[in-house]
Amino acid sequence: MLEFAVLTIFPGAVAFAAAMDLFTMTIPNRISLALLAAFLVMAPLAGLDGGQIAQHLGSGLLVLVIGILLFIPGWIGGGDAKLAAAVGLWVGFENLMPFVFFAALAGGGLALMFKQFRVVPLPSMIAAEEWAVRLHSPKGGIPYGIALAIGAFCVYPQTAWFAAAAA
């Protein structure tokens, strides 16, 4: 049961958040809240003690504070800040810097990809799709939830969750 939860809840929620960001440029609050609730339920089941749970909560809170500071000047969206905090909660301090590294690397690649995508004509088969037109617009944003998901997927196998599921 724990193995199934470890392999579906976090990855599924993060993938859903990335897809929502791609198609709507919005990451619903319910995804981050569901990740928080799932963490609080699963952490004791995975064998995390009170100190470890507190460290994970601290990691998520640190990322949330930094995310809010980046949101204030408009550098990232509010959904991105909340999703990053939820990921920080799940990966903990020990995997936080690799998560940030991989998310930043993926974000840079995503920005370059969108820069190239926006200079070529939009393919006619998707030209009528509102989400595609928005993404193609030079004034459109970058769905950074995708980069956050890539960063999360890069570090998740190294987390305590996989160790607990393997035990």
Helices and strands as residue ranges (DSSP letters): H 2-24, H 29-45, H 50-71, H 78-91, G 93-95, H 96-117, H 130-136, H 145-155, G 156-158, H 160-166
